[in-house]
Amino acid sequence: MLRIRLQRRGKRGYATYRVVVADGHAPIKGRFIEDLGHYNPHTDSFVVDAESVNNWIKKGAHPSDTVHNLLITNKVIKGEKKMLFHPKPKAEVAPAETEAANAS
């Protein structure tokens, strides 16, 4: 399966990313099929070839969740953003336990 994902570049403490099409099993810093653009999170610069991105999606490539959200933010594709952070549900405490905790 082909993935459109970010490939980390830059130096330590100042990461920049390439937006690439790669095999889903290829290493993150390994081979890729095509370079579609770049993303700099420090300046929020996101530049991709929209036509190539849409062609790869038509061919069956799936964008990673982060790339999917960046493509929607920059109006390359339409849809809803994916939730990347799922907070842990808070455990409900029985009223008897809270009274016992307050008494001690």
N, C-alpha and C positions, 0 to 999 in steps of 0.2 A: 504494500500500500504506500502510495506517495503522500508525503506530508509537506506542507508549506510551513516552515518554522524559522526560528531565529537561530543564528549561529554567532556565538560570542566572539568578539574581536576587541582590540584595544589593549590598554595596559592595565596593570593591577590598580584597582581603585577607580578606574575610569573606563567602564565597559561601553563599547558600542556594539551594534549587532548588524549582521547581514540578514536579509530576508531571502531564504533559499528554498528551492524545491529539492527534497532528498528522499531517498528510500526510508521508510519508517524504522527499519532495523539498522540503518547506518549510524555510526557514532556521531555525536553532536558536532565535533570538530572535524569530522571526516569528509568523505566525498559528498558532493552534491551535484545535481543535474543542471540546475540553472540558478544564477544569481538574479533575483528580481528587484532588489533595492537595498536600502539600509535604514536603520533606526538608531537615533541617538537619544536615550532617555534623559540626558542632562539638559538638552536644549529642546526636547520634544519634537525633534526633526524626524519626520517619517516620510520617506520618498520611495515609492514603488512604481513599477510599470503596470498600470491598472489593466491594460489590455492583456498582458502576459499572465497576470494573476487570474483574470477571468477565464482565459484559455485553459490554464492548468486546472482550475476548479471544474470546468466543463469536461476535462479529460479524466476527472476522478480524484484529483489531489485534495486532501482534507487539510485545512489550515489548523494549526494548533490553537488552543483557546486564547492565548495572548495575541497571536497574529490575527485571529478572527475579530477580537475586540478592537485592535488597531485598525483593521480594514473598515470596520463599521464606523469608528470615530472619524476616519478620514474620508468617508463616503465612497469607498471603492466598491463595497458590496452593501446590500441592504439586509436588514434582519435585526434581531435582538442580541444584545451582548450576553455572553456567558458569564455566570458567576464563578469567579476563580477562588474566592475565599468563602468557606462554609464554616461559620462559627459553631463551636461545640454547644449543644443544647445544655441549658442549665438544669441541674438535677433538682427536682421538686423535693422540698423538705416537708415532712408531715408536721402538723401543728404541735403534736405532743413532743416531738424532738426539739422544736424551737423553745418551748416552755421549759424543758429540762435544761437546755443550754443556757437560758437566761437566768435560771434559778441558781446555777452553780457559779 
